Amino acid sequence: PPEPPSVQWTRRLIIVAFWVVVACLGLPYWLWTTSTYRAHLPLEVMESWSEGRACSMHFPMYIRLSVHGWSDSMEAELITQVQRRWDAVPETYPLDFRLAFGHYNDSELQRDWSMTVTVKTEPGVQPQAKLQPMSRSLDLLYGYGRSEELRLDALGSFIAEEIRNVFKDERETLSYMLGNSPFAGDQEVLLSTEARADLEARVTRAFSYASTYHLTFSLFTSGASPSTWDIDAALERYMNPLIRALSNISHFTVDTQVQLHASISPSIAGPQFDATTRDWKLQKTDLSGFVNSAEWPLSPSIGSGPTINFVLYVPAPDHSPLVLAETGGTSWLIPQWGGVQILNLGSKQSDQLTIGNLEPIMLTFANQLTSLIGLPPSPPSLALRISSLTRERATSLIISASSTLGALARLTLKLTSIAIPNTVAKSVEDTIFHLEQACKDIHVGDFQCALENARIANDQAERAFFEPSMVGQVYFPDEHKVAVYVPLLGPLAVPMVMAALKEIR
């Protein structure tokens, strides 16, 4: 029999009620519980840094010039002559030399100036240049004929050439670093094949920058002696001065250890006896596997920073002297790991290594440490090399942080469903702020502050990019969502859709 109108309207109200609950309660609740929060990110600024448009990487080098016995007007004229020589050969990118004149003391020099040039003129002597090994001071002695006047243009050429030679390697290093990044801009970086190969080898050999390094000094002996060593006194005399000089760039922690009856790694063929030279020789192919990682207690990392290992190995008397087959030396460097030194005591083995035994070893370890942290090999002045390393590290950190910002911006645009928490936005904001501060510090020549700001910027950029809540959703495919929702919504949607279509029909 036909349904009465009241029954039809009741059924329609029931169907409408289901759809109202779904549309007004279920759908909003589903959107609210499944939506991803995306904090606002300054994508244009991030892309600007990644493309090298936000900062011009030019390094002002403030050089103070002083000439004994000269007036200020003559010094000013000499500075003009030096500047003309630099302008005639514009190859100092990215270094920007700026000269000043006047008198100063050593404390002002170390605090405010990249280098000082002290010129002394005497008749009848050959031009000489001497760079002080422990300070940023270049002493020049310029001679002229007794019967002729001092030519300022010739002296200016001599000064300009000597200063350019001091910073030649640093200019090439910074040019190489910027040339492989967008920060080079329109500047053309020209390096010889030999210079490029040396720079690549230096980068490959050194550790990446870290705010803290851990140094481990290990004594491994093949027998029961020597069992002790005066390592504390040796470190204080030979290593700590270098560590203190490098403390403005990175912090260092130190520990020592001794292991007796330490055998060479079984993975290598072992030393071969040479009857001609009466010594035992290690082949070049054995050097990389010499360290017995399975039995020697060498931790790969202690704390937050990387560990640099320095191993002193004392072979048994019947395998001494032990040398390298190719060079006859007793030490070698393992890139991005540490250094190894062999001490051949022979029949003179005792229970203790004195500070006299350790002196050449500590000097070798100090030289290896400078290579492993990337300290430039030139100029001869340690203070200038440390200043150069400060600029290089600041540059590398700025490039790294900018590249990370660009990668985060591209990831945000590509994966529109990925969540962006407020912590990421705060880290990006801090990164941009410290990058801007580092850029300003570079432009005024405050490279130590530039390094600190660049380090913070790089840490914040990596913290934003590797945010745990984001990393878990980077590889979240849409197929997974379909597999979850279809079995749940299918049985609910089919009866409701079919009932609505039937009632409409």
C-alpha positions in Angstrom: 0.0 0.0 0.0 1.2 3.6 -0.6 3.1 5.3 2.3 1.3 8.1 4.0 3.0 11.5 3.7 3.9 11.5 7.4 6.1 8.4 6.9 7.8 9.9 3.8 8.7 13.1 5.6 10.0 11.2 8.6 12.3 9.2 6.4 13.5 12.4 4.6 14.2 14.1 7.9 16.2 11.1 9.1 18.4 11.2 5.9 18.8 15.0 6.2 19.7 14.6 9.8 22.5 12.2 8.9 23.9 14.6 6.3 23.6 17.6 8.6 25.6 15.7 11.3 28.3 14.8 8.7 28.4 18.3 7.1 28.1 20.4 10.3 29.9 18.2 12.9 31.9 15.4 11.3 33.5 17.3 8.4 34.7 20.3 10.5 35.9 18.0 13.3 37.9 15.9 10.7 39.4 19.0 9.2 40.4 20.4 12.6 42.0 17.2 13.8 43.8 16.3 10.5 45.0 19.8 9.4 48.7 20.6 9.6 49.8 23.9 11.2 52.2 25.9 9.0 53.9 28.8 10.6 54.7 31.7 8.4 58.3 31.6 6.9 59.9 34.5 5.1 60.5 32.5 1.9 61.7 35.5 -0.1 64.4 36.4 2.4 65.4 32.7 2.7 65.7 32.4 -1.1 67.7 35.7 -1.2 70.3 34.3 1.2 70.5 31.0 -0.6 71.1 32.8 -3.9 73.8 35.0 -2.5 71.9 38.3 -3.0 71.5 39.2 0.7 75.2 39.9 1.5 78.2 41.0 -0.5 81.2 39.0 0.7 84.1 41.5 0.7 86.6 41.4 3.5 88.1 44.7 4.5 91.8 44.3 5.5 92.8 47.3 7.7 96.5 47.7 7.4 98.4 50.3 9.4 101.5 51.8 7.8 104.2 53.5 9.7 107.5 54.8 8.4 110.3 55.8 10.9 111.2 59.4 10.8 108.5 60.5 8.3 105.9 63.2 8.6 102.2 62.5 8.3 102.1 64.2 5.0 104.8 62.0 3.5 103.1 58.9 5.0 99.8 60.0 3.4 101.6 60.4 0.0 103.1 56.9 0.4 99.6 55.4 1.1 98.4 57.1 -2.1 101.2 55.4 -4.1 100.4 52.0 -2.6 96.7 52.4 -3.4 97.6 53.3 -7.0 99.5 50.0 -7.3 96.6 48.1 -6.0 94.2 49.8 -8.3 96.5 49.1 -11.2 96.3 45.4 -10.6 92.7 44.8 -9.3 93.1 41.1 -8.3 92.5 41.3 -4.6 88.9 40.0 -4.6 87.5 39.2 -2.1 90.0 41.0 0.1 89.7 44.8 0.3 92.9 46.4 1.5 92.6 49.7 3.3 95.6 51.6 4.7 95.9 54.0 7.5 99.0 55.7 9.0 100.1 56.8 12.4 101.7 55.4 15.6 100.3 52.6 17.7 101.3 50.0 20.3 101.1 46.2 20.1 97.9 45.9 22.1 96.1 48.3 19.7 97.5 46.4 16.7 96.3 43.0 17.9 92.8 44.3 18.7 92.0 46.6 15.8 94.2 45.9 12.7 94.5 43.0 10.3 98.3 43.8 9.9 100.8 46.5 10.5 103.6 47.4 8.0 106.6 49.1 9.5 108.9 50.6 6.9 112.5 51.7 7.6 114.4 53.4 4.8 118.2 53.4 4.6 120.6 54.1 1.8 122.6 51.4 0.1 120.8 48.3 1.3 118.7 45.7 -0.6 114.9 45.8 0.0 114.0 43.2 2.6 110.7 42.0 4.2 110.4 40.1 7.5 107.2 38.8 8.8 107.1 38.4 12.6 106.2 34.8 13.4 104.0 35.4 16.5 102.3 38.8 15.6 100.6 40.5 12.7 103.5 42.7 11.9 105.5 43.0 8.6 108.9 44.8 8.9 110.2 46.3 5.6 113.7 47.6 5.0 113.9 49.6 1.8 117.2 50.9 0.5 118.0 53.6 -2.0 121.2 55.0 -3.6 123.2 57.5 -1.7 123.2 60.0 -4.6 119.5 59.7 -5.5 116.3 60.7 -3.8 113.9 58.2 -2.3 111.3 57.4 -4.9 107.9 57.0 -3.4 106.4 55.3 -6.4 109.1 52.5 -6.2 108.6 52.1 -2.5 104.8 52.0 -2.9 105.2 49.2 -5.5 107.4 47.3 -3.1 105.0 47.6 -0.2 101.9 46.7 -2.3 103.7 43.6 -3.7 104.8 42.4 -0.2 101.3 42.8 1.3 99.8 41.0 -1.7 102.2 38.2 -1.2 101.4 37.8 2.5 97.7 37.4 1.7 98.0 35.5 -1.6 97.0 32.1 -0.2 94.1 33.5 1.8 92.8 35.3 -1.3 92.9 32.1 -3.3 91.2 30.2 -0.5 88.3 32.6 -0.1 88.0 32.9 -3.8 87.7 29.2 -4.1 85.1 29.0 -1.3 83.0 31.8 -2.8 83.5 30.6 -6.3 81.7 27.3 -5.4 78.7 29.2 -4.0 76.2 31.8 -5.2 78.0 34.5 -3.1 80.5 35.1 -5.9 77.9 37.0 -7.9 79.4 38.4 -11.1 83.0 38.1 -9.8 85.1 35.8 -11.9 87.3 33.6 -9.8 90.5 32.5 -11.6 92.7 29.9 -9.9 95.4 27.8 -11.4 95.0 24.0 -11.6 97.8 23.5 -9.0 96.2 26.0 -6.5 92.8 24.4 -6.9 94.2 20.9 -6.3 96.0 22.1 -3.2 92.9 23.7 -1.8 90.8 20.7 -2.5 93.3 18.5 -0.8 93.4 20.8 2.2 89.6 20.8 2.5 89.5 17.0 2.2 92.1 16.5 4.9 90.6 18.9 7.5 87.6 18.3 9.8 84.4 20.3 9.2 84.1 23.3 11.5 82.9 22.5 15.0 82.6 24.8 18.0 84.3 22.1 20.1 86.9 19.4 19.3 88.0 16.6 21.5 91.7 15.7 21.4 92.7 12.2 22.4 96.4 11.4 22.9 97.1 7.7 23.1 100.2 5.7 23.8 100.1 2.1 22.4 103.1 -0.2 23.0 103.5 -3.6 21.6 105.0 -4.9 24.9 104.9 -4.1 28.6 107.0 -0.9 28.4 107.0 2.0 28.3 104.0 2.0 30.6 104.0 5.7 31.6 104.7 9.0 29.9 105.1 12.7 31.0 102.1 13.6 28.8 100.8 16.4 31.1 104.0 18.3 31.1 104.5 17.8 27.3 101.0 19.0 26.6 101.5 22.1 28.7 104.7 23.0 27.0 104.1 22.1 23.4 100.3 21.8 22.7 98.5 24.2 25.1 100.1 27.4 23.6 98.6 26.4 20.2 95.3 25.4 21.8 95.0 28.7 23.6 95.8 30.6 20.4 93.0 28.7 18.6 90.5 29.1 21.4 88.8 32.1 19.7 87.8 29.8 16.9 87.0 26.6 18.6 87.1 25.1 22.1 89.3 22.0 22.8 89.0 19.3 25.4 91.9 16.8 26.0 92.2 13.3 27.4 95.1 10.8 27.4 95.3 7.0 27.6 97.9 4.2 27.6 97.5 0.6 26.4 100.1 -2.1 26.7 100.5 -5.1 24.5 98.7 -3.4 21.6 99.1 -5.3 18.3 98.9 -3.8 14.9 95.7 -4.3 13.0 95.6 -7.8 11.5 93.9 -6.4 8.3 97.3 -5.3 6.9 100.2 -7.4 5.7 102.5 -6.0 8.4 106.0 -4.5 8.3 108.6 -6.2 6.0 112.3 -6.4 7.0 114.7 -4.7 4.6 118.1 -6.5 4.9 119.9 -3.6 3.1 118.8 -0.8 5.5 118.4 -3.1 8.5 114.9 -1.7 9.3 111.3 -2.7 9.1 109.2 -0.9 6.6 105.5 -0.2 6.3 104.1 0.0 2.8 101.9 2.9 1.8 98.9 0.6 1.4 99.2 -0.4 5.1 98.9 3.1 6.5 95.2 3.5 6.3 94.6 0.1 8.1 97.5 0.4 10.6 95.2 1.5 13.5 93.7 -1.6 15.2 90.2 -0.2 15.6 88.9 -3.6 16.9 91.2 -3.7 20.0 92.5 -0.2 20.5 90.1 1.9 22.7 89.7 4.8 20.3 86.2 6.2 20.6 84.9 7.8 17.4 83.3 10.7 19.3 83.2 11.9 22.9 80.7 14.7 23.7 79.1 16.9 21.1 82.2 17.6 19.0 84.3 15.4 16.7 87.3 13.6 18.2 90.8 14.1 16.8 93.0 11.1 17.6 96.8 11.3 18.1 98.4 7.9 18.4 102.0 7.2 19.5 103.0 3.7 18.8 106.1 2.0 20.2 107.0 -1.2 18.3 108.7 -4.1 19.9 112.6 -4.1 20.0 112.7 -7.0 17.4 110.6 -4.9 15.0 112.5 -1.7 15.5 113.3 0.6 13.7 109.9 0.7 12.0 109.7 3.3 9.2 107.6 4.2 6.1 108.9 2.4 3.0 108.3 5.4 0.6 109.8 8.2 2.7 111.7 6.7 5.6 109.6 8.8 8.0 107.8 7.7 11.1 104.6 9.8 11.1 101.6 10.2 8.8 98.2 11.9 8.7 94.8 10.2 8.4 92.4 12.7 6.9 89.5 13.7 9.1 90.6 11.2 11.8 94.0 12.2 13.3 97.7 11.5 13.2 100.0 8.5 13.9 103.6 8.7 15.2 106.0 5.8 15.6 108.6 6.0 18.3 111.5 3.6 17.7 113.2 3.0 21.1 114.9 -0.3 20.1 117.0 -1.7 23.0 116.7 1.6 24.9 113.2 1.0 26.1 112.3 2.1 29.6 109.2 2.2 31.7 108.7 5.9 31.2 108.8 8.3 28.3 110.3 11.6 29.5 109.5 15.0 28.2 112.7 14.9 26.2 111.4 11.8 24.4 108.1 13.5 23.7 109.3 16.8 22.4 109.7 15.9 18.7 106.5 13.9 19.0 104.4 16.8 20.4 105.8 19.1 17.7 104.7 16.6 15.1 101.2 16.3 16.7 100.9 20.1 16.8 101.7 20.3 13.1 99.2 17.6 12.4 96.5 19.4 14.5 96.9 22.6 12.4 96.3 20.5 9.3 93.3 18.7 10.7 91.5 21.8 11.8 92.2 23.5 8.4 94.8 26.1 9.5 96.3 27.7 6.4 99.9 26.6 5.8 101.0 30.2 5.1 102.0 32.9 5.8 104.7 32.1 8.3 103.1 34.2 11.0 100.8 32.1 13.3 98.7 35.2 14.2 98.0 35.9 10.6 97.2 32.2 9.9 94.7 32.2 12.8 93.1 35.4 11.5 92.9 33.9 8.1 91.2 30.7 9.5 88.7 32.9 11.3 87.6 34.5 8.1 87.5 31.2 6.3 85.4 29.6 9.0 83.0 32.5 9.1 82.6 32.4 5.3 82.0 28.6 5.2 79.4 28.9 8.0 77.6 31.7 6.2 77.5 29.7 3.0 76.3 26.6 4.9 73.5 28.4 6.8 72.4 30.2 3.6 72.3 26.9 1.7 70.2 25.3 4.5 67.8 28.2 4.4 67.3 27.7 0.7 66.8 24.0 1.1 64.2 24.6 3.8 62.4 27.1 1.6 62.3 24.7 -1.4 61.1 21.9 0.9 58.3 24.1 2.2 57.1 25.0 -1.3 57.3 21.5 -2.6 55.6 19.7 0.3 52.5 21.8 0.9 51.1 19.3 3.4 54.1 19.3 5.7 53.7 20.8 9.2 55.8 23.9 10.1 55.8 24.4 13.9 56.5 27.7 15.5 59.9 26.4 16.6 61.0 26.2 13.0 59.8 29.7 12.3 61.7 31.0 15.4 64.9 29.2 14.3 64.6 30.7 10.8 64.1 34.1 12.3 67.2 33.7 14.5 69.2 32.4 11.5 68.4 35.4 9.4 69.1 37.8 12.2 72.5 36.3 12.9 73.4 36.1 9.2 72.7 39.8 8.9 74.8 40.5 11.9 77.6 38.4 10.5 77.4 40.2 7.2 77.6 43.6 9.0 80.6 42.3 11.1 82.4 41.3 8.0 81.9 44.7 6.4 83.4 46.5 9.3 86.3 44.0 9.7 85.1 42.5 13.0 85.7 38.9 11.9 85.7 37.3 15.4 82.1 38.5 16.0 81.3 37.5 12.4 82.4 33.9 13.2 80.3 33.8 16.4 77.2 35.0 14.6 77.8 32.7 11.7 78.2 29.7 14.0 74.9 30.5 15.7 73.1 31.0 12.4 74.4 27.7 11.1 73.2 25.9 14.3 69.8 27.5 14.1 69.4 26.7 10.4 70.2 23.0 10.9 67.9 22.9 13.9 65.1 24.3 11.7 65.8 21.9 8.8 66.0 18.8 11.0 63.0 19.5 13.2 61.8 16.1 14.4 58.1 16.9 13.8 58.9 17.8 10.2 61.3 15.0 9.4 58.7 12.4 10.1 56.3 13.9 7.5 58.8 14.5 4.7 58.3 11.0 3.3 54.5 10.7 4.0 52.9 9.6 0.7 49.3 10.3 -0.4 48.8 6.6 -1.0 49.0 6.1 2.7 46.2 8.5 3.3 44.0 6.7 0.8 44.7 3.4 2.3 43.6 4.7 5.7 40.5 6.7 4.7 38.9 4.4 2.1 38.2 1.4 4.4 36.8 3.8 7.1 34.7 6.2 5.0 33.6 3.7 2.3 31.1 1.7 4.4 29.7 5.0 5.8 29.4 7.0 2.6 27.8 4.3 0.4 24.5 3.8 2.4 24.1 7.6 2.9 24.7 8.4 -0.8 22.5 5.6 -2.0 19.6 6.5 0.4 19.8 10.2 -0.7 19.8 9.3 -4.4 16.8 6.9 -3.9 14.8 9.5 -2.0 15.5 12.2 -4.6 14.5 9.8 -7.4 
